[in-house]
Amino acid sequence: MIAHTIITDKMVFGGDCIAKIEGKNIFIPYAIPGETVEVEIEKDLGDYAYAKIVNIVKPSPHRVIPPCSYYGQCGGCNMMHIDCEEQKKLRVQMLSDILEREGINFDSENIEVVEDSPLGYRSRFQFHSGGLMEKRTNKIVPLKNCPCATPEVNKYLSEVPYEERPKGRVHVFGVEKITSIPDGYDRIIIAEEPVKEKTNCLEKNASKSRKTVNGRLLKKQKQIRHRFTGTVLNEHNFCTVKLCDKEISFDVQGFFQSNLKVLEKAIPHVLKDLEGNHVLDMYAGAGTFSTFLAEKFKHVTLVEHNRDALVYAERNLIGKSHESFGVSGETWIKHHAENCIKTHGAFDAVIIDPPRQGMEKEVCKWISNSDIPEIRYVSCDPATMARDAAYLIKGGYKLSKLYLLDFYPQTSHIESLSFFTRVR
Protein backbone atom coordinates (compact mmCIF):
# COMPACT_ATOMS: atom_id res chain seq x y z
CA MET A 1 0.00 0.00 0.00
CA ILE A 2 1.04 3.59 -0.66
CA ALA A 3 1.62 5.71 2.47
CA HIS A 4 0.63 9.37 2.34
CA THR A 5 1.98 12.02 4.73
CA ILE A 6 -0.73 14.53 5.64
CA ILE A 7 -1.65 17.13 8.25
CA THR A 8 -5.07 16.47 9.77
CA ASP A 9 -7.78 19.11 9.73
CA LYS A 10 -10.76 19.40 12.07
CA MET A 11 -12.55 16.54 13.78
CA VAL A 12 -16.02 15.80 12.41
CA PHE A 13 -19.09 14.23 14.02
CA GLY A 14 -18.28 10.59 14.61
CA GLY A 15 -14.77 11.27 15.89
CA ASP A 16 -12.71 11.02 12.69
CA CYS A 17 -10.39 13.78 11.55
CA ILE A 18 -10.49 14.88 7.94
CA ALA A 19 -7.71 15.67 5.50
CA LYS A 20 -7.30 15.82 1.72
CA ILE A 21 -5.28 13.66 -0.62
CA GLU A 22 -5.30 14.87 -4.23
CA GLY A 23 -8.44 16.87 -3.51
CA LYS A 24 -10.36 13.95 -2.01
CA ASN A 25 -11.71 14.05 1.57
CA ILE A 26 -10.07 11.41 3.75
CA PHE A 27 -11.52 10.34 7.12
CA ILE A 28 -8.95 9.19 9.68
CA PRO A 29 -9.94 7.49 12.97
CA TYR A 30 -7.79 8.01 16.08
CA ALA A 31 -6.22 11.19 14.72
CA ILE A 32 -6.18 14.62 16.38
CA PRO A 33 -6.53 17.95 14.53
CA GLY A 34 -3.17 19.40 13.46
CA GLU A 35 -1.14 16.20 13.60
CA THR A 36 1.28 15.14 10.88
CA VAL A 37 0.64 11.47 10.16
CA GLU A 38 1.37 8.81 7.57
CA VAL A 39 -1.77 7.02 6.47
CA GLU A 40 -2.82 4.23 4.13
CA ILE A 41 -6.17 4.15 2.36
CA GLU A 42 -8.31 1.34 3.73
CA LYS A 43 -11.55 1.94 1.85
CA ASP A 44 -12.03 4.16 -1.22
CA LEU A 45 -15.66 5.13 -1.80
CA GLY A 46 -15.12 7.35 -4.81
CA ASP A 47 -15.83 10.86 -3.54
CA TYR A 48 -14.16 10.15 -0.21
CA ALA A 49 -12.10 7.49 1.52
CA TYR A 50 -11.20 6.06 4.92
CA ALA A 51 -7.57 5.72 5.98
CA LYS A 52 -5.64 4.24 8.89
CA ILE A 53 -2.64 5.76 10.64
CA VAL A 54 0.57 3.82 10.06
CA ASN A 55 2.94 6.33 11.64
CA ILE A 56 2.55 9.51 13.70
CA VAL A 57 5.23 11.88 12.40
CA LYS A 58 4.38 14.85 14.61
CA PRO A 59 1.88 14.08 17.38
CA SER A 60 -0.53 16.58 18.84
CA PRO A 61 0.43 17.94 22.28
CA HIS A 62 -2.98 16.63 23.35
CA ARG A 63 -2.19 13.00 22.50
CA VAL A 64 -2.01 10.74 25.56
CA ILE A 65 -1.59 7.04 26.28
CA PRO A 66 -5.12 5.53 26.58
CA PRO A 67 -5.81 4.13 30.06
CA CYS A 68 -7.40 0.98 28.59
CA SER A 69 -5.69 -2.12 27.20
CA TYR A 70 -8.68 -2.80 24.92
CA TYR A 71 -8.67 0.63 23.29
CA GLY A 72 -8.82 0.42 19.50
CA GLN A 73 -10.13 -3.14 19.71
CA CYS A 74 -13.31 -2.59 21.71
CA GLY A 75 -15.98 -0.73 19.77
CA GLY A 76 -16.85 1.59 22.64
CA CYS A 77 -14.45 4.52 23.10
CA ASN A 78 -12.82 6.42 20.23
CA MET A 79 -11.34 9.55 21.88
CA MET A 80 -9.34 8.03 24.72
CA HIS A 81 -6.07 8.95 22.96
CA ILE A 82 -6.86 12.65 23.59
CA ASP A 83 -6.53 14.44 26.91
CA CYS A 84 -9.90 15.01 28.58
CA GLU A 85 -9.96 18.81 28.36
CA GLU A 86 -9.24 18.74 24.64
CA GLN A 87 -11.90 16.05 24.17
CA LYS A 88 -14.53 18.39 25.59
CA LYS A 89 -13.42 21.23 23.35
CA LEU A 90 -13.65 18.96 20.31
CA ARG A 91 -17.15 17.75 21.22
CA VAL A 92 -18.27 21.35 21.71
CA GLN A 93 -16.79 22.32 18.34
CA MET A 94 -18.46 19.37 16.60
CA LEU A 95 -21.82 20.42 18.07
CA SER A 96 -21.32 24.00 16.89
CA ASP A 97 -20.28 22.83 13.40
CA ILE A 98 -23.37 20.65 13.04
CA LEU A 99 -25.63 23.59 13.89
CA GLU A 100 -23.74 25.77 11.42
CA ARG A 101 -24.45 23.29 8.63
CA GLU A 102 -28.16 23.89 9.28
CA GLY A 103 -27.63 27.64 9.05
CA ILE A 104 -27.66 28.17 12.82
CA ASN A 105 -24.77 30.26 14.11
CA PHE A 106 -24.20 29.54 17.79
CA ASP A 107 -20.68 30.39 18.91
CA SER A 108 -18.96 27.41 20.53
CA GLU A 109 -17.74 29.72 23.31
CA ASN A 110 -21.37 30.15 24.39
CA ILE A 111 -21.99 26.40 24.72
CA GLU A 112 -21.86 25.43 28.37
CA VAL A 113 -20.64 21.97 29.38
CA VAL A 114 -22.40 19.87 32.02
CA GLU A 115 -19.83 17.32 33.14
CA ASP A 116 -18.46 15.08 35.85
CA SER A 117 -15.72 12.45 36.04
CA PRO A 118 -14.26 11.33 32.68
CA LEU A 119 -13.75 7.77 34.01
CA GLY A 120 -15.73 5.38 36.22
CA TYR A 121 -19.05 6.88 35.15
CA ARG A 122 -20.85 4.32 33.00
CA SER A 123 -23.45 2.27 34.90
CA ARG A 124 -25.34 0.72 31.96
CA PHE A 125 -23.97 -1.82 29.46
CA GLN A 126 -25.23 -4.31 26.93
CA PHE A 127 -22.83 -7.22 26.98
CA HIS A 128 -22.76 -9.84 24.25
CA SER A 129 -22.01 -13.27 25.73
CA GLY A 130 -20.02 -11.63 28.50
CA GLY A 131 -18.09 -9.00 26.54
CA LEU A 132 -18.34 -6.05 24.17
CA MET A 133 -18.32 -6.15 20.38
CA GLU A 134 -15.01 -5.57 18.64
CA LYS A 135 -14.81 -2.49 16.43
CA ARG A 136 -16.34 -3.12 12.96
CA THR A 137 -16.65 -6.90 13.54
CA ASN A 138 -18.92 -9.39 15.26
CA LYS A 139 -16.09 -10.67 17.43
CA ILE A 140 -16.45 -10.33 21.19
CA VAL A 141 -13.86 -8.66 23.41
CA PRO A 142 -13.80 -10.58 26.75
CA LEU A 143 -13.41 -7.63 29.11
CA LYS A 144 -11.94 -8.02 32.56
CA ASN A 145 -12.16 -4.31 33.32
CA CYS A 146 -13.46 -1.10 31.75
CA PRO A 147 -12.01 2.27 32.85
CA CYS A 148 -15.31 3.97 31.98
CA ALA A 149 -17.46 1.56 34.00
CA THR A 150 -18.66 2.19 37.53
CA PRO A 151 -16.93 0.29 40.37
CA GLU A 152 -20.04 -1.90 40.64
CA VAL A 153 -19.81 -3.03 37.01
CA ASN A 154 -16.05 -3.55 37.25
CA LYS A 155 -16.51 -5.67 40.37
CA TYR A 156 -18.79 -7.94 38.35
CA LEU A 157 -16.28 -8.12 35.47
CA SER A 158 -13.39 -8.93 37.80
CA GLU A 159 -15.23 -11.51 39.94
CA VAL A 160 -17.19 -13.40 37.28
CA PRO A 161 -14.91 -15.15 34.76
CA TYR A 162 -15.72 -14.52 31.12
CA GLU A 163 -16.58 -18.19 30.57
CA GLU A 164 -19.18 -18.11 33.36
CA ARG A 165 -21.03 -14.99 32.21
CA PRO A 166 -24.47 -15.38 30.61
CA LYS A 167 -24.56 -16.01 26.85
CA GLY A 168 -26.46 -13.86 24.38
CA ARG A 169 -27.27 -10.20 24.90
CA VAL A 170 -27.28 -9.23 28.57
CA HIS A 171 -28.28 -5.90 30.11
CA VAL A 172 -26.13 -4.82 33.06
CA PHE A 173 -26.86 -1.89 35.33
CA GLY A 174 -24.68 -1.23 38.34
CA VAL A 175 -24.26 1.91 40.43
CA GLU A 176 -24.24 2.89 44.09
CA LYS A 177 -27.45 4.92 43.58
CA ILE A 178 -29.62 1.78 43.20
CA THR A 179 -32.09 1.66 46.10
CA SER A 180 -34.21 -1.33 45.02
CA ILE A 181 -31.55 -3.91 46.00
CA PRO A 182 -31.54 -4.94 49.69
CA ASP A 183 -28.62 -4.06 51.90
CA GLY A 184 -25.83 -6.61 51.80
CA TYR A 185 -26.04 -7.14 48.05
CA ASP A 186 -23.90 -5.61 45.33
CA ARG A 187 -25.67 -2.70 43.63
CA ILE A 188 -25.89 -4.38 40.25
CA ILE A 189 -28.60 -6.05 38.17
CA ILE A 190 -27.82 -8.59 35.44
CA ALA A 191 -30.80 -9.08 33.11
CA GLU A 192 -30.62 -11.73 30.42
CA GLU A 193 -32.78 -11.51 27.34
CA PRO A 194 -34.91 -14.44 26.18
CA VAL A 195 -33.02 -16.77 23.86
CA LYS A 196 -36.12 -17.36 21.75
CA GLU A 197 -38.09 -14.83 19.73
CA LYS A 198 -38.44 -11.55 21.58
CA THR A 199 -41.75 -9.97 22.47
CA ASN A 200 -42.71 -6.54 23.75
CA CYS A 201 -45.16 -8.02 26.24
CA LEU A 202 -43.57 -8.09 29.68
CA GLU A 203 -46.18 -10.59 30.85
CA LYS A 204 -44.92 -13.11 28.25
CA ASN A 205 -41.30 -12.28 28.91
CA ALA A 206 -41.71 -13.09 32.59
CA SER A 207 -41.89 -16.81 31.84
CA LYS A 208 -39.12 -16.83 29.23
CA SER A 209 -36.35 -14.64 30.60
CA ARG A 210 -33.98 -15.27 33.49
CA LYS A 211 -32.95 -12.30 35.57
CA THR A 212 -30.27 -12.41 38.22
CA VAL A 213 -28.93 -10.11 40.90
CA ASN A 214 -25.36 -10.83 42.00
CA GLY A 215 -25.54 -14.12 40.08
CA ARG A 216 -28.61 -15.33 42.00
CA LEU A 217 -31.70 -16.33 40.07
CA LEU A 218 -34.75 -14.38 41.20
CA LYS A 219 -37.71 -16.75 41.44
CA LYS A 220 -40.43 -14.72 43.09
CA GLN A 221 -42.22 -12.27 40.83
CA LYS A 222 -44.00 -9.16 41.99
CA GLN A 223 -46.16 -7.65 39.28
CA ILE A 224 -47.82 -4.27 38.83
CA ARG A 225 -50.51 -3.86 36.19
CA HIS A 226 -50.64 -0.51 34.41
CA ARG A 227 -54.14 0.94 34.81
CA PHE A 228 -54.19 2.34 31.26
CA THR A 229 -52.36 -0.21 29.09
CA GLY A 230 -52.88 -3.40 31.08
CA THR A 231 -49.17 -4.16 30.69
CA VAL A 232 -47.57 -6.11 33.50
CA LEU A 233 -44.38 -4.86 35.14
CA ASN A 234 -42.13 -7.79 36.00
CA GLU A 235 -40.03 -7.16 39.10
CA HIS A 236 -37.13 -9.11 37.52
CA ASN A 237 -36.41 -6.09 35.31
CA PHE A 238 -37.23 -3.60 38.02
CA CYS A 239 -34.69 -1.05 39.22
CA THR A 240 -35.01 2.07 41.35
CA VAL A 241 -32.33 4.73 41.67
CA LYS A 242 -32.14 7.89 43.72
CA LEU A 243 -31.69 11.06 41.65
CA CYS A 244 -31.74 14.56 43.14
CA ASP A 245 -33.44 13.18 46.27
CA LYS A 246 -36.21 11.45 44.28
CA GLU A 247 -36.57 7.75 43.57
CA ILE A 248 -37.02 6.85 39.89
CA SER A 249 -37.96 3.35 38.75
CA PHE A 250 -37.30 1.90 35.30
CA ASP A 251 -36.81 -1.30 33.33
CA VAL A 252 -33.19 -2.46 33.15
CA GLN A 253 -33.88 -3.88 29.68
CA GLY A 254 -35.35 -0.58 28.53
CA PHE A 255 -33.58 2.73 28.06
CA PHE A 256 -32.17 4.69 30.96
CA GLN A 257 -29.29 7.11 31.11
CA SER A 258 -25.87 5.54 31.76
CA ASN A 259 -24.16 8.46 33.49
CA LEU A 260 -26.21 9.27 36.57
CA LYS A 261 -23.85 11.89 37.96
CA VAL A 262 -24.19 14.05 34.84
CA LEU A 263 -27.93 13.33 34.74
CA GLU A 264 -28.27 14.72 38.26
CA LYS A 265 -26.46 17.86 37.16
CA ALA A 266 -28.52 18.14 33.97
CA ILE A 267 -31.96 17.88 35.59
CA PRO A 268 -31.79 21.32 37.32
CA HIS A 269 -30.81 22.89 33.99
CA VAL A 270 -33.78 21.27 32.24
CA LEU A 271 -36.12 22.60 34.92
CA LYS A 272 -34.55 26.04 35.33
CA ASP A 273 -37.12 28.87 35.53
CA LEU A 274 -39.99 26.55 34.55
CA GLU A 275 -43.28 26.52 36.43
CA GLY A 276 -46.95 26.98 35.73
CA ASN A 277 -50.23 25.22 35.17
CA HIS A 278 -49.65 22.65 32.41
CA VAL A 279 -46.50 21.06 30.95
CA LEU A 280 -46.01 18.55 28.15
CA ASP A 281 -43.38 15.79 28.44
CA MET A 282 -43.01 14.52 24.87
CA TYR A 283 -41.17 11.19 24.52
CA ALA A 284 -41.44 10.84 28.28
CA GLY A 285 -39.88 7.39 28.69
CA ALA A 286 -40.18 6.20 32.30
CA GLY A 287 -41.16 9.71 33.40
CA THR A 288 -37.81 10.84 34.80
CA PHE A 289 -38.33 14.51 33.91
CA SER A 290 -42.07 14.35 34.66
CA THR A 291 -41.33 13.24 38.22
CA PHE A 292 -39.60 16.58 38.79
CA LEU A 293 -41.95 18.63 36.59
CA ALA A 294 -44.87 17.50 38.75
CA GLU A 295 -43.40 19.58 41.59
CA LYS A 296 -43.43 22.74 39.45
CA PHE A 297 -46.65 22.40 37.41
CA LYS A 298 -50.24 21.70 38.42
CA HIS A 299 -50.64 19.07 35.71
CA VAL A 300 -48.23 17.00 33.58
CA THR A 301 -49.13 15.35 30.27
CA LEU A 302 -46.86 12.49 29.23
CA VAL A 303 -46.61 11.09 25.70
CA GLU A 304 -44.59 7.91 25.14
CA HIS A 305 -45.19 5.25 22.47
CA ASN A 306 -43.48 2.52 24.54
CA ARG A 307 -46.23 1.42 26.87
CA ASP A 308 -43.89 -0.75 28.89
CA ALA A 309 -41.99 2.43 29.82
CA LEU A 310 -45.26 4.07 30.89
CA VAL A 311 -45.72 1.33 33.48
CA TYR A 312 -42.76 2.84 35.28
CA ALA A 313 -43.83 6.42 34.60
CA GLU A 314 -47.14 5.68 36.32
CA ARG A 315 -45.30 4.29 39.31
CA ASN A 316 -42.97 7.29 39.45
CA LEU A 317 -45.89 9.74 39.34
CA ILE A 318 -48.17 8.14 41.92
CA GLY A 319 -50.07 10.89 43.73
CA LYS A 320 -49.20 13.57 41.15
CA SER A 321 -51.67 15.23 38.79
CA HIS A 322 -50.86 13.76 35.41
CA GLU A 323 -52.16 11.92 32.36
CA SER A 324 -50.16 9.53 30.22
CA PHE A 325 -50.69 8.50 26.60
CA GLY A 326 -49.12 5.32 25.28
CA VAL A 327 -49.13 6.44 21.65
CA SER A 328 -46.77 8.03 19.15
CA GLY A 329 -46.40 11.80 19.08
CA GLU A 330 -48.20 11.90 15.74
CA THR A 331 -51.17 9.95 17.08
CA TRP A 332 -51.36 12.09 20.21
CA ILE A 333 -51.46 15.27 18.13
CA LYS A 334 -54.17 13.92 15.84
CA HIS A 335 -56.44 12.49 18.51
CA HIS A 336 -55.60 13.86 21.97
CA ALA A 337 -53.73 17.20 21.93
CA GLU A 338 -56.76 19.42 21.47
CA ASN A 339 -58.72 17.72 24.24
CA CYS A 340 -55.70 17.90 26.62
CA ILE A 341 -55.55 21.65 26.13
CA LYS A 342 -59.31 22.06 26.57
CA THR A 343 -59.26 20.04 29.79
CA HIS A 344 -56.11 21.34 31.46
CA GLY A 345 -55.35 24.62 29.68
CA ALA A 346 -52.64 25.68 27.26
CA PHE A 347 -49.14 24.33 27.74
CA ASP A 348 -46.75 26.63 29.55
CA ALA A 349 -43.73 24.58 28.46
CA VAL A 350 -42.73 21.38 26.69
CA ILE A 351 -39.85 19.01 27.41
CA ILE A 352 -38.74 17.03 24.36
CA ASP A 353 -36.42 14.04 24.73
CA PRO A 354 -36.71 12.09 21.46
CA PRO A 355 -34.81 9.03 20.23
CA ARG A 356 -31.93 9.40 17.77
CA GLN A 357 -34.35 10.05 14.92
CA GLY A 358 -35.35 13.34 16.52
CA MET A 359 -38.90 14.63 16.58
CA GLU A 360 -41.51 13.16 14.29
CA LYS A 361 -42.33 15.59 11.49
CA GLU A 362 -45.87 16.03 12.76
CA VAL A 363 -44.62 16.79 16.29
CA CYS A 364 -42.04 19.30 15.05
CA LYS A 365 -44.63 21.03 12.89
CA TRP A 366 -47.23 21.13 15.69
CA ILE A 367 -44.80 22.57 18.24
CA SER A 368 -43.45 25.11 15.73
CA ASN A 369 -46.99 26.33 15.08
CA SER A 370 -47.92 26.34 18.75
CA ASP A 371 -47.71 29.25 21.11
CA ILE A 372 -45.89 27.32 23.83
CA PRO A 373 -43.54 29.88 25.45
CA GLU A 374 -40.67 27.58 26.44
CA ILE A 375 -39.18 24.46 24.82
CA ARG A 376 -36.44 22.38 26.42
CA TYR A 377 -34.99 19.90 23.93
CA VAL A 378 -32.79 17.07 25.24
CA SER A 379 -31.03 15.34 22.34
CA CYS A 380 -28.87 12.24 21.91
CA ASP A 381 -28.11 13.02 18.25
CA PRO A 382 -26.83 16.50 17.29
CA ALA A 383 -27.65 16.06 13.59
CA THR A 384 -31.36 15.49 14.13
CA MET A 385 -31.43 18.13 16.87
CA ALA A 386 -29.94 20.68 14.45
CA ARG A 387 -32.51 19.72 11.83
CA ASP A 388 -35.36 20.18 14.32
CA ALA A 389 -33.81 23.39 15.66
CA ALA A 390 -33.79 24.91 12.18
CA TYR A 391 -37.50 24.09 11.84
CA LEU A 392 -38.33 25.59 15.24
CA ILE A 393 -36.38 28.76 14.48
CA LYS A 394 -38.19 29.10 11.16
CA GLY A 395 -41.45 28.73 13.10
CA GLY A 396 -40.68 31.70 15.34
CA TYR A 397 -38.49 30.33 18.12
CA LYS A 398 -35.05 31.51 19.22
CA LEU A 399 -32.25 29.18 20.33
CA SER A 400 -31.45 31.06 23.52
CA LYS A 401 -29.20 28.61 25.38
CA LEU A 402 -27.24 25.47 24.56
CA TYR A 403 -25.52 22.92 26.77
CA LEU A 404 -23.27 20.02 25.90
CA LEU A 405 -24.37 17.23 28.23
CA ASP A 406 -21.09 15.33 28.51
CA PHE A 407 -22.61 11.94 29.31
CA TYR A 408 -19.98 9.91 27.45
CA PRO A 409 -16.38 11.08 27.97
CA GLN A 410 -13.74 9.19 25.95
CA THR A 411 -16.19 8.96 23.03
CA SER A 412 -17.42 11.24 20.26
CA HIS A 413 -21.03 10.72 21.34
CA ILE A 414 -22.73 14.09 21.82
CA GLU A 415 -25.84 14.83 23.85
CA SER A 416 -27.21 18.32 24.32
CA LEU A 417 -29.85 20.47 25.98
CA SER A 418 -31.30 23.35 23.97
CA PHE A 419 -33.53 26.18 25.20
CA PHE A 420 -35.98 27.57 22.65
CA THR A 421 -38.04 30.65 23.48
CA ARG A 422 -41.02 31.89 21.49
CA VAL A 423 -40.19 35.24 19.89
CA ARG A 424 -42.97 37.75 20.60
Beta strands, then each sheet from edge to edge (+ up, - down):
strand 1: 3-7
strand 2: 17-21
strand 3: 24-28
strand 4: 36-44
strand 5: 48-58
strand 6: 112-114
strand 7: 124-128
strand 8: 132-133
strand 9: 140-141
strand 10: 169-174
strand 11: 188-192
strand 12: 211-213
strand 13: 216-217
strand 14: 223-225
strand 15: 232-234
strand 16: 238-243
strand 17: 246-251
strand 18: 276-282
strand 19: 297-303
strand 20: 322-325
strand 21: 349-352
strand 22: 374-379
strand 23: 397-405
strand 24: 415-422
sheet 1: 1+ 4- 5+ 3+ 2-
sheet 2: 6+ 23+ 24- 22+ 21+ 18+ 19+ 20+
sheet 3: 7+ 10- 11+ 12- 13+
sheet 4: 8+ 9-
sheet 5: 14+ 15-
sheet 6: 16+ 17-
end
